[in-house]
Amino acid sequence: MDNEGWQRLVGQVVVVDTSSPFVYLGTLARVEDHFIVLQNVDAHDRHEGPSTKEQYVMDTKRFGIKANRKEVAVRKSVVVSVSRLDDVIVY
């Protein structure tokens, strides 16, 4: 996705899945050439805790983001997918 493609998500609460063990949930603040910058972020290591990534994301949608970072820059090259938290379907 080019920088223009990201613009529709700026200001939205998003779920950023990466090729690393981390998933990020927070507000997309801005898009740079090589990074996306999130604010009020829950940076969650998928290897910590018993729940799957999907269960963790659904629980976050149910109960809200528990931010553990004020701001995080995520390298675009490690982003596997991004979606609005509002678009997550809880089952």
N, CA, C and O atoms as a GROMACS GRO file, in nm:
protein
  364
    1MET      N    1   0.086  -0.118   0.000
    1MET     CA    2   0.000   0.000   0.000
    1MET      C    3   0.090   0.123   0.000
    1MET      O    4   0.184   0.133   0.079
    2ASP      N    5   0.061   0.216  -0.087
    2ASP     CA    6   0.140   0.338  -0.092
    2ASP      C    7   0.088   0.436   0.015
    2ASP      O    8  -0.013   0.410   0.080
    3ASN      N    9   0.159   0.547   0.032
    3ASN     CA   10   0.122   0.643   0.137
    3ASN      C   11  -0.020   0.694   0.121
    3ASN      O   12  -0.089   0.715   0.221
    4GLU      N   13  -0.066   0.714  -0.002
    4GLU     CA   14  -0.203   0.761  -0.024
    4GLU      C   15  -0.305   0.658   0.022
    4GLU      O   16  -0.409   0.694   0.076
    5GLY      N   17  -0.276   0.531   0.001
    5GLY     CA   18  -0.366   0.425   0.044
    5GLY      C   19  -0.384   0.419   0.194
    5GLY      O   20  -0.490   0.379   0.242
    6TRP      N   21  -0.283   0.459   0.267
    6TRP     CA   22  -0.290   0.461   0.414
    6TRP      C   23  -0.374   0.576   0.466
    6TRP      O   24  -0.427   0.567   0.576
    7GLN      N   25  -0.388   0.682   0.388
    7GLN     CA   26  -0.450   0.806   0.439
    7GLN      C   27  -0.592   0.786   0.489
    7GLN      O   28  -0.634   0.855   0.583
    8ARG      N   29  -0.668   0.695   0.430
    8ARG     CA   30  -0.807   0.673   0.475
    8ARG      C   31  -0.814   0.617   0.616
    8ARG      O   32  -0.918   0.623   0.681
    9LEU      N   33  -0.700   0.562   0.664
    9LEU     CA   34  -0.697   0.504   0.798
    9LEU      C   35  -0.641   0.599   0.904
    9LEU      O   36  -0.651   0.571   1.024
   10VAL      N   37  -0.583   0.711   0.862
   10VAL     CA   38  -0.527   0.807   0.959
   10VAL      C   39  -0.640   0.858   1.049
   10VAL      O   40  -0.746   0.897   1.002
   11GLY      N   41  -0.613   0.856   1.179
   11GLY     CA   42  -0.712   0.899   1.277
   11GLY      C   43  -0.802   0.787   1.326
   11GLY      O   44  -0.881   0.806   1.418
   12GLN      N   45  -0.790   0.670   1.263
   12GLN     CA   46  -0.872   0.554   1.299
   12GLN      C   47  -0.796   0.464   1.397
   12GLN      O   48  -0.673   0.460   1.396
   13VAL      N   49  -0.870   0.392   1.481
   13VAL     CA   50  -0.810   0.289   1.566
   13VAL      C   51  -0.794   0.165   1.480
   13VAL      O   52  -0.890   0.114   1.423
   14VAL      N   53  -0.670   0.116   1.471
   14VAL     CA   54  -0.639   0.007   1.380
   14VAL      C   55  -0.570  -0.109   1.452
   14VAL      O   56  -0.514  -0.094   1.560
   15VAL      N   57  -0.577  -0.224   1.386
   15VAL     CA   58  -0.504  -0.345   1.426
   15VAL      C   59  -0.397  -0.366   1.321
   15VAL      O   60  -0.427  -0.378   1.202
   16VAL      N   61  -0.271  -0.369   1.363
   16VAL     CA   62  -0.161  -0.389   1.270
   16VAL      C   63  -0.095  -0.522   1.302
   16VAL      O   64  -0.030  -0.538   1.405
   17ASP      N   65  -0.113  -0.618   1.212
   17ASP     CA   66  -0.050  -0.749   1.226
   17ASP      C   67   0.083  -0.743   1.154
   17ASP      O   68   0.092  -0.690   1.044
   18THR      N   69   0.186  -0.799   1.217
   18THR     CA   70   0.320  -0.792   1.158
   18THR      C   71   0.378  -0.932   1.141
   18THR      O   72   0.326  -1.030   1.195
   19SER      N   73   0.487  -0.939   1.065
   19SER     CA   74   0.558  -1.065   1.047
   19SER      C   75   0.642  -1.098   1.170
   19SER      O   76   0.700  -1.206   1.178
   20SER      N   77   0.649  -1.009   1.265
   20SER     CA   78   0.716  -1.033   1.392
   20SER      C   79   0.613  -1.092   1.489
   20SER      O   80   0.497  -1.107   1.452
   21PRO      N   81   0.653  -1.124   1.612
   21PRO     CA   82   0.555  -1.175   1.709
   21PRO      C   83   0.458  -1.068   1.761
   21PRO      O   84   0.369  -1.099   1.840
   22PHE      N   85   0.474  -0.944   1.718
   22PHE     CA   86   0.392  -0.836   1.772
   22PHE      C   87   0.271  -0.803   1.686
   22PHE      O   88   0.276  -0.809   1.563
   23VAL      N   89   0.163  -0.770   1.754
   23VAL     CA   90   0.045  -0.710   1.692
   23VAL      C   91   0.027  -0.577   1.764
   23VAL      O   92   0.044  -0.569   1.886
   24TYR      N   93  -0.009  -0.474   1.691
   24TYR     CA   94  -0.023  -0.339   1.747
   24TYR      C   95  -0.167  -0.293   1.731
   24TYR      O   96  -0.226  -0.307   1.624
   25LEU      N   97  -0.223  -0.238   1.838
   25LEU     CA   98  -0.359  -0.184   1.835
   25LEU      C   99  -0.350  -0.040   1.885
   25LEU      O  100  -0.308  -0.016   1.998
   26GLY      N  101  -0.389   0.054   1.801
   26GLY     CA  102  -0.382   0.194   1.840
   26GLY      C  103  -0.433   0.284   1.729
   26GLY      O  104  -0.481   0.237   1.626
   27THR      N  105  -0.421   0.413   1.752
   27THR     CA  106  -0.468   0.513   1.656
   27THR      C  107  -0.357   0.545   1.557
   27THR      O  108  -0.247   0.584   1.596
   28LEU      N  109  -0.387   0.528   1.428
   28LEU     CA  110  -0.289   0.562   1.325
   28LEU      C  111  -0.276   0.713   1.317
   28LEU      O  112  -0.370   0.782   1.276
   29ALA      N  113  -0.161   0.764   1.357
   29ALA     CA  114  -0.139   0.909   1.365
   29ALA      C  115  -0.087   0.967   1.234
   29ALA      O  116  -0.132   1.072   1.189
   30ARG      N  117   0.009   0.896   1.173
   30ARG     CA  118   0.065   0.947   1.048
   30ARG      C  119   0.136   0.835   0.974
   30ARG      O  120   0.166   0.729   1.030
   31VAL      N  121   0.163   0.862   0.847
   31VAL     CA  122   0.230   0.767   0.760
   31VAL      C  123   0.353   0.835   0.704
   31VAL      O  124   0.346   0.943   0.645
   32GLU      N  125   0.467   0.770   0.722
   32GLU     CA  126   0.593   0.820   0.670
   32GLU      C  127   0.639   0.729   0.558
   32GLU      O  128   0.572   0.631   0.525
   33ASP      N  129   0.753   0.760   0.498
   33ASP     CA  130   0.801   0.679   0.386
   33ASP      C  131   0.823   0.533   0.424
   33ASP      O  132   0.786   0.443   0.348
   34HIS      N  133   0.883   0.508   0.540
   34HIS     CA  134   0.918   0.371   0.577
   34HIS      C  135   0.848   0.323   0.704
   34HIS      O  136   0.861   0.206   0.742
   35PHE      N  137   0.774   0.411   0.769
   35PHE     CA  138   0.709   0.375   0.896
   35PHE      C  139   0.565   0.423   0.898
   35PHE      O  140   0.528   0.519   0.831
   36ILE      N  141   0.483   0.354   0.978
   36ILE     CA  142   0.354   0.407   1.019
   36ILE      C  143   0.367   0.437   1.167
   36ILE      O  144   0.434   0.363   1.240
   37VAL      N  145   0.305   0.544   1.212
   37VAL     CA  146   0.317   0.586   1.351
   37VAL      C  147   0.180   0.577   1.417
   37VAL      O  148   0.082   0.636   1.371
   38LEU      N  149   0.176   0.501   1.526
   38LEU     CA  150   0.054   0.481   1.604
   38LEU      C  151   0.067   0.552   1.737
   38LEU      O  152   0.177   0.566   1.791
   39GLN      N  153  -0.046   0.597   1.791
   39GLN     CA  154  -0.048   0.660   1.923
   39GLN      C  155  -0.144   0.584   2.014
   39GLN      O  156  -0.238   0.519   1.967
   40ASN      N  157  -0.119   0.594   2.145
   40ASN     CA  158  -0.201   0.525   2.246
   40ASN      C  159  -0.213   0.378   2.209
   40ASN      O  160  -0.321   0.328   2.179
   41VAL      N  161  -0.099   0.311   2.210
   41VAL     CA  162  -0.083   0.179   2.149
   41VAL      C  163  -0.072   0.067   2.252
   41VAL      O  164  -0.007   0.081   2.356
   42ASP      N  165  -0.138  -0.044   2.220
   42ASP     CA  166  -0.115  -0.170   2.289
   42ASP      C  167  -0.023  -0.250   2.198
   42ASP      O  168  -0.067  -0.302   2.096
   43ALA      N  169   0.104  -0.259   2.235
   43ALA     CA  170   0.200  -0.340   2.161
   43ALA      C  171   0.201  -0.476   2.230
   43ALA      O  172   0.252  -0.490   2.341
   44HIS      N  173   0.145  -0.576   2.162
   44HIS     CA  174   0.125  -0.707   2.224
   44HIS      C  175   0.211  -0.813   2.157
   44HIS      O  176   0.205  -0.833   2.036
   45ASP      N  177   0.292  -0.881   2.239
   45ASP     CA  178   0.374  -0.993   2.192
   45ASP      C  179   0.286  -1.117   2.194
   45ASP      O  180   0.242  -1.160   2.301
   46ARG      N  181   0.261  -1.174   2.078
   46ARG     CA  182   0.173  -1.291   2.066
   46ARG      C  183   0.223  -1.411   2.144
   46ARG      O  184   0.145  -1.500   2.177
   47HIS      N  185   0.351  -1.416   2.173
   47HIS     CA  186   0.408  -1.530   2.246
   47HIS      C  187   0.385  -1.520   2.396
   47HIS      O  188   0.408  -1.617   2.469
   48GLU      N  189   0.342  -1.405   2.443
   48GLU     CA  190   0.316  -1.388   2.587
   48GLU      C  191   0.167  -1.405   2.614
   48GLU      O  192   0.085  -1.335   2.555
   49GLY      N  193   0.133  -1.495   2.698
   49GLY     CA  194  -0.007  -1.517   2.732
   49GLY      C  195  -0.066  -1.635   2.658
   49GLY      O  196  -0.013  -1.679   2.556
   50PRO      N  197  -0.176  -1.686   2.711
   50PRO     CA  198  -0.236  -1.808   2.656
   50PRO      C  199  -0.328  -1.788   2.536
   50PRO      O  200  -0.357  -1.885   2.465
   51SER      N  201  -0.376  -1.667   2.511
   51SER     CA  202  -0.474  -1.648   2.405
   51SER      C  203  -0.408  -1.637   2.268
   51SER      O  204  -0.292  -1.597   2.256
   52THR      N  205  -0.484  -1.674   2.165
   52THR     CA  206  -0.436  -1.658   2.029
   52THR      C  207  -0.442  -1.510   1.992
   52THR      O  208  -0.504  -1.429   2.062
   53LYS      N  209  -0.378  -1.476   1.882
   53LYS     CA  210  -0.381  -1.337   1.837
   53LYS      C  211  -0.524  -1.294   1.810
   53LYS      O  212  -0.564  -1.184   1.850
   54GLU      N  213  -0.602  -1.376   1.743
   54GLU     CA  214  -0.740  -1.341   1.711
   54GLU      C  215  -0.823  -1.320   1.837
   54GLU      O  216  -0.903  -1.227   1.845
   55GLN      N  217  -0.804  -1.408   1.936
   55GLN     CA  218  -0.879  -1.393   2.061
   55GLN      C  219  -0.839  -1.264   2.131
   55GLN      O  220  -0.924  -1.194   2.186
   56TYR      N  221  -0.710  -1.231   2.129
   56TYR     CA  222  -0.662  -1.109   2.192
   56TYR      C  223  -0.725  -0.987   2.125
   56TYR      O  224  -0.768  -0.894   2.194
   57VAL      N  225  -0.729  -0.986   1.992
   57VAL     CA  226  -0.786  -0.873   1.919
   57VAL      C  227  -0.936  -0.860   1.949
   57VAL      O  228  -0.986  -0.750   1.970
   58MET      N  229  -1.007  -0.973   1.950
   58MET     CA  230  -1.151  -0.969   1.980
   58MET      C  231  -1.176  -0.920   2.124
   58MET      O  232  -1.268  -0.843   2.148
   59ASP      N  233  -1.094  -0.965   2.217
   59ASP     CA  234  -1.107  -0.918   2.356
   59ASP      C  235  -1.081  -0.768   2.365
   59ASP      O  236  -1.147  -0.698   2.441
   60THR      N  237  -0.984  -0.720   2.288
   60THR     CA  238  -0.956  -0.577   2.286
   60THR      C  239  -1.075  -0.500   2.231
   60THR      O  240  -1.108  -0.393   2.282
   61LYS      N  241  -1.140  -0.553   2.129
   61LYS     CA  242  -1.259  -0.485   2.076
   61LYS      C  243  -1.369  -0.481   2.182
   61LYS      O  244  -1.438  -0.380   2.196
   62ARG      N  245  -1.385  -0.589   2.255
   62ARG     CA  246  -1.489  -0.596   2.359
   62ARG      C  247  -1.461  -0.500   2.474
   62ARG      O  248  -1.551  -0.429   2.520
   63PHE      N  249  -1.337  -0.498   2.522
   63PHE     CA  250  -1.304  -0.430   2.647
   63PHE      C  251  -1.222  -0.302   2.632
   63PHE      O  252  -1.199  -0.231   2.730
   64GLY      N  253  -1.178  -0.273   2.510
   64GLY     CA  254  -1.101  -0.151   2.488
   64GLY      C  255  -0.951  -0.174   2.488
   64GLY      O  256  -0.902  -0.275   2.538
   65ILE      N  257  -0.881  -0.080   2.430
   65ILE     CA  258  -0.735  -0.087   2.421
   65ILE      C  259  -0.675  -0.050   2.556
   65ILE      O  260  -0.712   0.050   2.618
   66LYS      N  261  -0.581  -0.132   2.600
   66LYS     CA  262  -0.504  -0.103   2.721
   66LYS      C  263  -0.365  -0.060   2.674
   66LYS      O  264  -0.274  -0.142   2.661
   67ALA      N  265  -0.352   0.068   2.649
   67ALA     CA  266  -0.228   0.121   2.591
   67ALA      C  267  -0.110   0.098   2.686
   67ALA      O  268  -0.120   0.122   2.806
   68ASN      N  269   0.001   0.053   2.628
   68ASN     CA  270   0.126   0.040   2.703
   68ASN      C  271   0.238   0.120   2.638
   68ASN      O  272   0.354   0.113   2.680
   69ARG      N  273   0.204   0.196   2.534
   69ARG     CA  274   0.298   0.286   2.467
   69ARG      C  275   0.222   0.412   2.426
   69ARG      O  276   0.108   0.404   2.380
   70LYS      N  277   0.285   0.529   2.442
   70LYS     CA  278   0.224   0.653   2.393
   70LYS      C  279   0.232   0.660   2.241
   70LYS      O  280   0.139   0.706   2.174
   71GLU      N  281   0.346   0.613   2.187
   71GLU     CA  282   0.365   0.619   2.042
   71GLU      C  283   0.458   0.507   1.999
   71GLU      O  284   0.553   0.473   2.068
   72VAL      N  285   0.428   0.451   1.883
   72VAL     CA  286   0.510   0.344   1.826
   72VAL      C  287   0.524   0.368   1.676
   72VAL      O  288   0.426   0.401   1.608
   73ALA      N  289   0.645   0.353   1.625
   73ALA     CA  290   0.669   0.356   1.481
   73ALA      C  291   0.691   0.212   1.436
   73ALA      O  292   0.779   0.144   1.488
   74VAL      N  293   0.611   0.167   1.340
   74VAL     CA  294   0.620   0.031   1.288
   74VAL      C  295   0.671   0.038   1.145
   74VAL      O  296   0.615   0.110   1.062
   75ARG      N  297   0.776  -0.036   1.118
   75ARG     CA  298   0.832  -0.038   0.982
   75ARG      C  299   0.729  -0.099   0.887
   75ARG      O  300   0.679  -0.209   0.911
   76LYS      N  301   0.700  -0.029   0.779
   76LYS     CA  302   0.600  -0.076   0.682
   76LYS      C  303   0.635  -0.214   0.625
   76LYS      O  304   0.545  -0.292   0.595
   77SER      N  305   0.762  -0.243   0.611
   77SER     CA  306   0.803  -0.369   0.549
   77SER      C  307   0.765  -0.492   0.633
   77SER      O  308   0.764  -0.603   0.580
   78VAL      N  309   0.733  -0.474   0.762
   78VAL     CA  310   0.694  -0.589   0.845
   78VAL      C  311   0.543  -0.600   0.862
   78VAL      O  312   0.494  -0.695   0.924
   79VAL      N  313   0.467  -0.505   0.806
   79VAL     CA  314   0.321  -0.508   0.818
   79VAL      C  315   0.265  -0.615   0.725
   79VAL      O  316   0.288  -0.613   0.604
   80VAL      N  317   0.190  -0.708   0.785
   80VAL     CA  318   0.124  -0.814   0.708
   80VAL      C  319  -0.017  -0.772   0.671
   80VAL      O  320  -0.062  -0.793   0.558
   81SER      N  321  -0.087  -0.711   0.767
   81SER     CA  322  -0.222  -0.663   0.740
   81SER      C  323  -0.255  -0.550   0.837
   81SER      O  324  -0.195  -0.537   0.944
   82VAL      N  325  -0.352  -0.469   0.797
   82VAL     CA  326  -0.402  -0.362   0.882
   82VAL      C  327  -0.552  -0.352   0.860
   82VAL      O  328  -0.600  -0.359   0.747
   83SER      N  329  -0.625  -0.335   0.969
   83SER     CA  330  -0.770  -0.316   0.959
   83SER      C  331  -0.815  -0.226   1.072
   83SER      O  332  -0.747  -0.211   1.173
   84ARG      N  333  -0.929  -0.165   1.052
   84ARG     CA  334  -0.987  -0.084   1.160
   84ARG      C  335  -1.036  -0.179   1.268
   84ARG      O  336  -1.090  -0.286   1.238
   85LEU      N  337  -1.018  -0.141   1.394
   85LEU     CA  338  -1.068  -0.224   1.504
   85LEU      C  339  -1.219  -0.241   1.492
   85LEU      O  340  -1.272  -0.346   1.526
   86ASP      N  341  -1.288  -0.138   1.445
   86ASP     CA  342  -1.434  -0.146   1.426
   86ASP      C  343  -1.473  -0.254   1.325
   86ASP      O  344  -1.587  -0.302   1.329
   87ASP      N  345  -1.383  -0.293   1.236
   87ASP     CA  346  -1.413  -0.394   1.135
   87ASP      C  347  -1.388  -0.537   1.183
   87ASP      O  348  -1.418  -0.633   1.111
   88VAL      N  349  -1.334  -0.552   1.304
   88VAL     CA  350  -1.312  -0.685   1.360
   88VAL      C  351  -1.447  -0.746   1.396
   88VAL      O  352  -1.528  -0.683   1.463
   89ILE      N  353  -1.469  -0.868   1.351
   89ILE     CA  354  -1.593  -0.940   1.380
   89ILE      C  355  -1.569  -1.029   1.502
   89ILE      O  356  -1.481  -1.114   1.502
   90VAL      N  357  -1.649  -1.007   1.604
   90VAL     CA  358  -1.637  -1.086   1.727
   90VAL      C  359  -1.730  -1.208   1.715
   90VAL      O  360  -1.848  -1.193   1.686
   91TYR      N  361  -1.675  -1.324   1.737
   91TYR     CA  362  -1.757  -1.446   1.730
   91TYR      C  363  -1.743  -1.527   1.856
   91TYR      O  364  -1.805  -1.633   1.868
   0.00000   0.00000   0.00000
